[in-house]
Structures are given as structure tokens and as C-alpha cells.
Amino acid sequence: MSWTIRRMIVGDVDLVLKIAEEIPEAPHWNHKAYESFIESEIDTGLQRVGFVAESQERLLGFSIGKLVAGVCELESIAVLSSERGRGIGRALLHAFMQWANIHQAVRLELEVRASNSGAIRLYGFFELRREGLRKNYYSSPKEDAVLMGTALPVSGKLT
Ligand SMILES: CC(C)(COP(=O)(O)OP(=O)(O)OC[C@H]1O[C@@H](n2cnc3c(N)ncnc32)[C@H](O)[C@@H]1OP(=O)(O)O)[C@@H](O)C(=O)NCCC(=O)NCCS
């Protein structure tokens, strides 16, 4: 089944919430929080963005991040468990990094649960490196956060 990546719009929020509900590692923001960041981008030019992976009008995954003072933060990336291992996560991260490049970001940073080896491998593919540890950062269950980052652009991986 083929899929495409496009920008997240307000009309996607219900489906994004459904995906997030299924995935414990995804942020559990409410409808208003998702909506307000999409709208704030339109209204105020705040540099925040979401991408969705879509197949025949069904959402398969999403990525969300922001840009502050030249530093991009990937806030979340998630793919439905039934759709993993097909390159969708890679494509969602790629789209976010392209956006970061277009907006002249100089760094990309993120936090990830120390036990999330799948996501850490995905980030390594895009030259994100471990830069620190935040002890007991996550709750339920309590766990350290690995801080990862890279200088941008990583043009070699984005061509
Ligand atoms: C992390 C996640 C987004 C990856 O999505 P995906 O569509 O399966 O990723 P891809 O198919 O593009 O995989 C890209 C690479 O990532 C690595 N990878 C991804 N998931 C992996 C896993 N579970 N185990 C090992 N490696 C994994 C592999 O190196 C893979 O490359 P390969 O296929 O050449 O081996 C997905 O597993 C997910 O939604 N996890 C739950 C949410 C989450 O943990 N998000 C990150 C923190 S917010």
C-alpha cells in the first residue's frame, strides 16, 4: 500500500489523537493543544510544524516539532504499530528535517526514553548523536531521557 507525507492540518487532529492514544510513547496532548499549534503557525508565524503520513485518506503516523532561535526540537514522531518497518518514520523525520533546513535551523535536538532502542536507531540514521542524559525525566514508568542532537543541515542524508 502506497503512502505520502504532507503537512498536518486542523482537520487531521481527531485522527492524530486516535493514533497518539494507541501509542504510549506519543505525547498525550488534548485536541485544543494540537489545534492551537497548527493555528498559531498560520496566525502568528510561530515556527511549529506537523507532518502526517497518509494512505487512501487514512492517517498512518505523524511528526511534530518546533523551531526556536535556530534550534529545532522534534517533539514527537509516531507510526501506527501495524504500519511500522516500512520507512514511514524515516520519511516523517526526513520531512521535519527538510522543514528545519528551509527555516535555516542550525541544530536539531530531541529527548527519547532510554529504552526506546527503535527510535534511537532511527535518529542515528539521521546523524543524531547522544549528547546527555536527564535522570528520571519520564514518569509512568519512571525512566531517564537520552538527549540527542545534531548540527544542521545534514544534507547528505536529505538528498
Ligand atoms: C520510532 C517509530 C516512529 C519508527 O517508525 P517506523 O515507520 O517503524 O520507522 P522506519 O520503518 O522508517 O524505520 C527506519 C529505521 O529506524 C530503525 N527502527 C525503527 N523502528 C525500529 C525498531 N522497533 N527496532 C529497531 N530498529 C528500528 C531501523 O534502523 C529502521 O531502519 P531499517 O528499516 O533500515 O532497519 C515507530 O517505531 C513508533 O511509532 N514508535 C512508537 C512511538 C515512539 O517511540 N516515538 C519516538 C519517541 S516520541
The ligand as an ORCA input file, in Angstrom:
! r2SCAN-3c Opt
* xyz 0 1
  C      10.063      5.086     16.142
  C       8.999      4.920     15.038
  C       8.362      6.284     14.736
  C       9.692      4.373     13.770
  O       8.719      4.303     12.756
  P       8.851      3.254     11.555
  O       7.904      3.675     10.492
  O       8.754      1.866     12.042
  O      10.369      3.515     11.105
  P      11.036      3.101      9.720
  O      10.332      1.933      9.115
  O      11.173      4.324      8.889
  O      12.454      2.635     10.211
  C      13.602      3.433      9.989
  C      14.779      2.862     10.771
  O      14.575      3.032     12.152
  C      15.064      1.915     12.881
  N      13.935      1.356     13.607
  C      12.686      1.860     13.637
  N      11.929      1.145     14.482
  C      12.718      0.162     14.972
  C      12.529     -0.883     15.909
  N      11.358     -1.099     16.519
  N      13.572     -1.692     16.209
  C      14.776     -1.497     15.622
  N      15.019     -0.519     14.720
  C      14.001      0.302     14.413
  C      15.657      0.973     11.872
  O      17.039      1.267     11.828
  C      14.992      1.375     10.591
  O      15.836      1.215      9.510
  P      15.841     -0.152      8.663
  O      14.413     -0.383      8.272
  O      16.733      0.175      7.511
  O      16.389     -1.178      9.594
  C       7.904      3.878     15.457
  O       8.558      2.701     15.892
  C       6.958      4.361     16.535
  O       5.930      4.986     16.265
  N       7.270      4.066     17.799
  C       6.405      4.482     18.912
  C       6.477      5.975     19.151
  C       7.877      6.383     19.536
  O       8.586      5.661     20.225
  N       8.272      7.585     19.084
  C       9.572      8.148     19.414
  C       9.555      8.893     20.700
  S       8.309     10.163     20.781
*
